[in-house]
Amino acid sequence: MERVVAVLGRGVIPATTPILRADDLGAARGDGVFETMHVRSGRPWLLDDHLDRMAGSAARLDLDLPPRAELVGLADTLCAQWPAGTEGALKIICTRGPEDGDGITCYGTLTAVPDSTHAVRRNGLRLGTLNLGLASDARSAAPWLLGGAKTLSYAMNMACQRWAAAAGLDDVLWVSSDGYLLEAPTSTLVWLEHRTLYTVPQATGILSGTTARWLLDHVDALGWHAGERMVRQDELERASGVWLTSSVRGIVAVRELDGVKFTEPAPTETLRDLLGFQA
């Protein structure tokens, strides 16, 4: 099974069935929100956390979501058609709907985690840096920039990843104009210093990573502490471990940044096991 598709209010439909009208504002303007979550043992992991984040993103867009119970039901409908032993990626999308105001469009997809994701988990990542063009405090002072909202407007994110591929890299890290590392286009940065696992503060306008948040809330099981702080590239190069986390990749070691090679962080497998991801 490669893909399951379900539309809110209609249920499961053939994967090739058209869903959006030509004037749907999600397609025409990227006006909508989405969440992607990991499916394991036939259930979406951290579903409540993802729906909380979706609600926050929708509030930033003044977008009225369906009742939460209906979104949970949509996830259940998709998972009911999915083999429990297959690792999956479940995505829920809500757009503002057609331009004539005919109501929101809401649907979900469930696909298998590709072999390339498993390879990245095992092999780690080679990254480059790209300037985001904004100071680290710009988005917190300008809510209209939608910092921290997970919207459908991902053209820039994908352009950055295409740039990485063209440069022979796996991904990029965005850097603020004042020299601080922020996040990757689809992942959260975490790093280890002196038994403290850090991530970048949300006040910078980064997207709050659900996987990173869960990890930071549970690293005490390893005898570590959790923290948030700003970090520059030279500091990261001295860390005892650097990773990107995301809902489907899980946690992946950073092996290189702008040509500087990092040693393989010994705790990667331990952190992956803590998060419950397969290699």
Order of alpha helices (4+ residues) and beta strands (2+ residues): beta-beta-alpha-beta-beta-alpha-alpha-beta-beta-alpha-beta-alpha-beta-beta-beta-alpha-beta-alpha-beta-beta-beta-alpha
